[in-house]
Amino acid sequence: MSVKAKPLTAEALAPFGQVLMGYETGVERHEFAASVENLRAHAKPNMTFMRGAVAALPVTIKAMERHDHSNQIFVPMNGTRYLVAVCPADAAGGPDVSKIQVFVAEGSQAVNFNAGVWHAPNTVLATPGEFIMLRFDDGGPEDTDLRTLDAPIEVDLPDLAGG
């Protein structure tokens, strides 16, 4: 299976989460710009610094993950482009990859996945990427539900020149 990646927009990601980025309106502060949920009172904020190498070409999605009890936010620190892939759950609760949507996020766009949303692990597309990730965790197995896909999904990327 192959999926063409599109540029990330707030409207396209809205069913799955929020895109946080600058706006052309002149407003310098956006209150409550993302849904921050901790659905387990005992879980603690887990702010993590992540560094990732650029994904090898062709880029493939080999797994999907979700966090049923917390949203997950990725904030790029060094302006790198990265892959955002999301899909709804199927009837059994697993990722419905037949409905996957794949986007390229610019380094000026942070992404917040809503709790329970299936998404691909963080995948860097241009220059080694540095990110701050925030999620509520308790260190147990319910923090992350990671599923290896039966068949990898190849991503058809737009031209990444200049990225």
NORZIFEN-V779447 format. One record per helix or strand of 3 or more residues. SS is the DSSP state (~ for helix, > for strand). FROM is the first residue (numbers start at 1). TO is the last residue. If there is no record, write none. Layout:
{{SS;FROM;TO} {SS;FROM;TO}}
This chain:
{{>;2;4} {~;10;13} {>;17;20} {>;44;52} {>;60;66} {>;72;76} {>;82;87} {~;97;99} {>;101;105} {>;110;113} {>;129;137} {>;145;156}}
